[in-house]
Structure formats: C-alpha cells, structure tokens
C-alpha cells in the first residue's frame, strides 16, 4: 500500500512537471493525481508498457497529465 502511494506520488510529480503545474501542487495532490491518472490512463490505453506496484507506468503518466490539465483548467476558470 505504501509502495503504491509512493509510485502514485511520483506519477503525479511527473505529470505536474510535464504540464508545468507541479510547483503549485502538494504531495497529497500529486498522490491523488497519480491515483486518478492511473485509473484514467489504464482505462483509456490499457496496461501496456512497464509496470510498477501494479500500475502500467506509461498509461498512468498520460492519464495523470490529462487529469492535471483538466483540473488546472477548471481551477483557473473558478479564480
């Protein structure tokens, strides 16, 4: 369980760095982006590529980038 949270945090951190929104996100947001992004990415792209802690890394990162972009878009519209 802890290993999964660490991997989710890293996936969220990578997604934040790719979208340039990572500096405003905290660790909990990174973990949530990694969890939701992993679910979204594997639902859209499947489970191909290398996997770590039961998550396919490439689809998870793509899904987390999508999640971070969508959430940051809606948060910018609210402010």
BAZATI-106027 format. One record per residue: residue in three letters; y, x, z of N, C-alpha, C in turn. Coordinates in Angstrom, 1 decimal, padded with zeros to 4 digits, always signed. Each point is the difference from the previous one (the first is absolute). Layout:
BAZATI-106027
+-------+---------+--------+--------+----------+---------+--------+---------+--------+--------+
: palum : n.north : n.east :   n.up : ca.north : ca.east :  ca.up : c.north : c.east :   c.up :
+-------+---------+--------+--------+----------+---------+--------+---------+--------+--------+
:   ala :       Y :      X :      Z :        Y :       X :      Z :       Y :      X :      Z :
...
+-------+---------+--------+--------+----------+---------+--------+---------+--------+--------+
***
This chain:
BAZATI-106027
+-------+---------+--------+--------+----------+---------+--------+---------+--------+--------+
: palum : n.north : n.east :   n.up : ca.north : ca.east :  ca.up : c.north : c.east :   c.up :
+-------+---------+--------+--------+----------+---------+--------+---------+--------+--------+
:   unk :  -001.2 : +000.8 : +000.0 :   +001.2 :  -000.8 : +000.0 :  +001.3 : +000.9 : +000.0 :
:   unk :  +000.0 : +001.0 : +000.8 :   +001.1 :  +000.9 : +000.1 :  +000.2 : +000.7 : -001.3 :
:   unk :  -001.2 : +000.5 : -000.6 :   +000.0 :  +000.7 : -001.2 :  +000.6 : -000.9 : -001.1 :
:   unk :  -000.3 : -001.3 : +000.0 :   +000.5 :  -000.9 : -001.0 :  +001.5 : -000.2 : +000.1 :
:   unk :  +000.5 : +000.0 : +001.3 :   +001.5 :  -000.1 : +000.2 :  +000.7 : +001.2 : -000.5 :
:   unk :  -000.6 : +001.2 : +000.2 :   +000.6 :  +001.2 : -000.4 :  +000.1 : +000.0 : -001.6 :
:   unk :  -001.1 : -000.4 : -000.6 :   +000.0 :  +000.0 : -001.5 :  +001.0 : -001.0 : -000.5 :
:   unk :  +000.1 : -001.2 : +000.6 :   +001.0 :  -001.0 : -000.4 :  +001.4 : +000.5 : +000.2 :
:   unk :  +000.2 : +000.8 : +001.1 :   +001.4 :  +000.6 : +000.2 :  +000.3 : +001.0 : -001.1 :
:   unk :  -001.0 : +000.8 : -000.4 :   +000.2 :  +000.9 : -001.1 :  +000.3 : -000.7 : -001.3 :
:   unk :  -000.8 : -001.0 : -000.3 :   +000.2 :  -000.8 : -001.2 :  +001.4 : -000.6 : +000.0 :
:   unk :  +000.4 : -000.6 : +001.1 :   +001.4 :  -000.5 : +000.1 :  +001.0 : +001.0 : -000.2 :
:   unk :  -000.2 : +001.2 : +000.6 :   +001.0 :  +001.1 : -000.1 :  +000.1 : +000.5 : -001.5 :
:   unk :  -001.1 : +000.1 : -000.7 :   +000.0 :  +000.4 : -001.4 :  +000.7 : -001.1 : -000.8 :
:   unk :  -000.3 : -001.2 : +000.3 :   +000.7 :  -001.1 : -000.8 :  +001.5 : +000.0 : +000.3 :
:   unk :  +000.4 : +000.2 : +001.2 :   +001.4 :  +000.1 : +000.4 :  +000.7 : +001.2 : -000.7 :
:   unk :  -000.7 : +001.1 : -000.1 :   +000.6 :  +001.2 : -000.7 :  +000.1 : -000.3 : -001.5 :
:   unk :  -001.0 : -000.7 : -000.6 :   +000.1 :  -000.3 : -001.4 :  +001.1 : -000.9 : -000.3 :
:   unk :  +000.2 : -001.0 : +000.8 :   +001.1 :  -001.0 : -000.3 :  +001.3 : +000.4 : +000.6 :
:   unk :  +000.1 : +001.1 : +000.7 :   +001.2 :  +000.5 : +000.6 :  +000.5 : -000.9 : +001.2 :
:   unk :  -000.9 : -000.8 : +000.5 :   +000.4 :  -000.9 : +001.1 :  -000.7 : +000.5 : +001.3 :
:   unk :  -000.6 : +001.1 : +000.0 :   -000.8 :  +000.5 : +001.2 :  +000.9 : +000.4 : +001.2 :
:   unk :  +001.2 : +000.4 : -000.3 :   +000.8 :  +000.5 : +001.1 :  +000.5 : -001.1 : +000.9 :
:   unk :  +000.0 : -001.2 : -000.5 :   +000.4 :  -001.2 : +000.8 :  -001.2 : -000.7 : +000.7 :
:   unk :  -001.2 : +000.5 : -000.3 :   -001.2 :  -000.7 : +000.6 :  -000.5 : +000.8 : +001.2 :
:   unk :  -000.4 : -000.7 : +001.0 :   -000.6 :  +000.7 : +001.1 :  -001.5 : +000.1 : -000.2 :
:   unk :  -000.7 : +000.5 : +001.1 :   -001.5 :  +000.2 : -000.1 :  -000.7 : -001.3 : -000.1 :
:   unk :  +000.5 : -001.0 : +000.8 :   -000.7 :  -001.3 : -000.1 :  +000.2 : -000.7 : -001.3 :
:   unk :  +001.1 : +000.2 : -000.6 :   +000.2 :  -000.5 : -001.4 :  -000.8 : +000.7 : -001.0 :
:   unk :  -000.2 : +001.3 : +000.2 :   -000.9 :  +000.8 : -000.9 :  -001.4 : -000.5 : +000.1 :
:   unk :  -000.5 : -000.3 : +001.2 :   -001.3 :  -000.4 : +000.3 :  -000.2 : -001.4 : -000.7 :
:   unk :  +000.9 : -000.9 : +000.2 :   +000.0 :  -001.3 : -000.6 :  +000.0 : +000.0 : -001.5 :
:   unk :  +000.9 : +000.9 : -000.5 :   +000.0 :  +000.1 : -001.5 :  -001.3 : +000.6 : -000.5 :
:   unk :  -000.6 : +000.9 : +000.7 :   -001.3 :  +000.6 : -000.4 :  -001.1 : -001.1 : +000.1 :
:   unk :  +000.0 : -000.8 : +001.0 :   -001.0 :  -001.0 : +000.1 :  +000.1 : -001.1 : -001.0 :
:   unk :  +001.2 : -000.5 : -000.1 :   +000.2 :  -001.1 : -001.0 :  -000.1 : +000.6 : -001.4 :
:   unk :  +000.5 : +001.2 : -000.3 :   -000.1 :  +000.6 : -001.3 :  -001.4 : +000.3 : -000.4 :
:   unk :  -000.8 : +000.4 : +001.0 :   -001.4 :  +000.3 : -000.3 :  -000.7 : -001.3 : -000.4 :
:   unk :  +000.2 : -001.1 : +000.7 :   -000.6 :  -001.3 : -000.4 :  +000.5 : -000.4 : -001.4 :
:   unk :  +001.3 : +000.1 : -000.2 :   +000.6 :  -000.4 : -001.3 :  -000.6 : +000.8 : -001.1 :
:   unk :  +000.1 : +001.4 : +000.2 :   -000.4 :  +000.9 : -001.1 :  -001.5 : -000.2 : -000.3 :
:   unk :  -000.9 : -000.1 : +001.0 :   -001.4 :  -000.2 : -000.3 :  -000.3 : -001.3 : -000.6 :
:   unk :  +000.8 : -001.0 : +000.3 :   -000.2 :  -001.4 : -000.6 :  +000.4 : +000.1 : -001.4 :
:   unk :  +001.0 : +000.7 : -000.4 :   +000.5 :  +000.1 : -001.3 :  -000.8 : +001.0 : -000.9 :
:   unk :  -000.3 : +001.1 : +000.6 :   -000.5 :  +001.1 : -000.8 :  -001.5 : +000.4 : +000.3 :
:   unk :  -000.5 : -000.6 : +001.0 :   -001.4 :  +000.3 : +000.4 :  -000.1 : +001.2 : +000.9 :
:   unk :  -001.2 : +000.5 : +000.1 :   -000.2 :  +001.1 : +001.0 :  -000.4 : +001.3 : -000.7 :
:   unk :  +000.6 : +000.4 : -001.1 :   -000.3 :  +001.2 : -000.7 :  +000.8 : +001.2 : +000.6 :
:   unk :  -000.4 : +001.1 : -000.3 :   +000.6 :  +001.3 : +000.5 :  -000.5 : +000.4 : +001.3 :
:   unk :  +000.6 : +001.0 : +000.6 :   -000.5 :  +000.6 : +001.3 :  +000.4 : -001.0 : +001.1 :
:   unk :  -000.9 : -000.1 : +001.0 :   +000.2 :  -000.9 : +001.1 :  +000.0 : +000.8 : +001.3 :
:   unk :  +000.8 : -000.5 : +000.9 :   +000.1 :  +000.6 : +001.4 :  +000.1 : -001.2 : +001.0 :
:   unk :  -000.8 : +000.1 : +001.0 :   +000.0 :  -001.1 : +001.0 :  -000.3 : -001.4 : -000.6 :
:   unk :  -000.8 : +000.0 : -001.0 :   -000.3 :  -001.3 : -000.6 :  +001.0 : -000.6 : -001.0 :
:   unk :  +001.1 : +000.8 : -000.3 :   +001.0 :  -000.4 : -000.9 :  +000.1 : +000.9 : -001.2 :
:   unk :  +000.0 : -000.6 : -001.2 :   +000.2 :  +000.7 : -001.2 :  +001.4 : +000.5 : -000.1 :
:   unk :  +000.2 : +001.3 : +000.0 :   +001.4 :  +000.5 : +000.2 :  +001.0 : -000.3 : -001.2 :
:   unk :  -000.4 : +000.1 : -001.2 :   +000.9 :  -000.2 : -001.1 :  +000.4 : -001.5 : -000.1 :
:   unk :  -000.9 : -000.9 : +000.0 :   +000.4 :  -001.4 : +000.0 :  +000.8 : -000.4 : +001.3 :
:   unk :  -000.3 : +000.6 : +001.1 :   +000.7 :  -000.3 : +001.2 :  +001.5 : +000.5 : +000.0 :
:   unk :  +000.2 : +001.2 : -000.6 :   +001.3 :  +000.6 : -000.1 :  +000.8 : -000.9 : -001.0 :
:   unk :  -000.6 : -000.4 : -001.1 :   +000.7 :  -000.8 : -001.0 :  +000.4 : -001.4 : +000.6 :
:   unk :  -000.9 : -000.6 : +000.8 :   +000.2 :  -001.2 : +000.7 :  +001.1 : +000.1 : +001.0 :
:   unk :  +000.0 : +001.2 : +000.7 :   +001.1 :  +000.2 : +001.1 :  +001.3 : +000.2 : -000.7 :
:   unk :  +000.1 : +000.6 : -001.2 :   +001.2 :  +000.2 : -000.7 :  +000.6 : -001.4 : -000.4 :
:   unk :  -000.9 : -000.9 : -000.4 :   +000.4 :  -001.3 : -000.4 :  +000.5 : -000.8 : +001.2 :
:   unk :  -000.7 : +000.1 : +001.1 :   +000.4 :  -000.7 : +001.3 :  +001.4 : +000.5 : +000.5 :
:   unk :  +000.2 : +001.4 : +000.0 :   +001.2 :  +000.5 : +000.5 :  +001.2 : -000.4 : -001.0 :
:   unk :  -000.3 : +000.0 : -001.3 :   +001.1 :  -000.3 : -000.9 :  +000.4 : -001.5 : +000.2 :
:   unk :  -001.0 : -000.9 : +000.1 :   +000.3 :  -001.4 : +000.2 :  +000.7 : -000.3 : +001.3 :
:   unk :  -000.5 : +000.6 : +001.1 :   +000.6 :  -000.2 : +001.3 :  +001.5 : +000.5 : +000.0 :
:   unk :  +000.2 : +001.2 : -000.5 :   +001.3 :  +000.6 : +000.0 :  +001.0 : -000.8 : -000.9 :
:   unk :  -000.6 : -000.6 : -001.1 :   +000.9 :  -000.9 : -000.9 :  +000.4 : -001.2 : +000.8 :
:   unk :  -000.9 : -000.6 : +000.7 :   +000.4 :  -001.3 : +000.7 :  +000.9 : +000.4 : +001.2 :
:   unk :  -000.3 : +001.1 : +000.7 :   +000.9 :  +000.4 : +001.1 :  +001.4 : +000.3 : -000.5 :
:   unk :  +000.1 : +000.6 : -001.1 :   +001.4 :  +000.3 : -000.5 :  +000.7 : -001.3 : -000.4 :
:   unk :  -000.7 : -001.0 : -000.5 :   +000.6 :  -001.2 : -000.4 :  +000.5 : -000.8 : +001.3 :
:   unk :  -000.7 : +000.2 : +001.1 :   +000.3 :  -000.7 : +001.2 :  +001.3 : +000.6 : +000.7 :
:   unk :  +000.2 : +001.3 : -000.2 :   +001.1 :  +000.7 : +000.6 :  +001.1 : -000.1 : -001.0 :
+-------+---------+--------+--------+----------+---------+--------+---------+--------+--------+
***
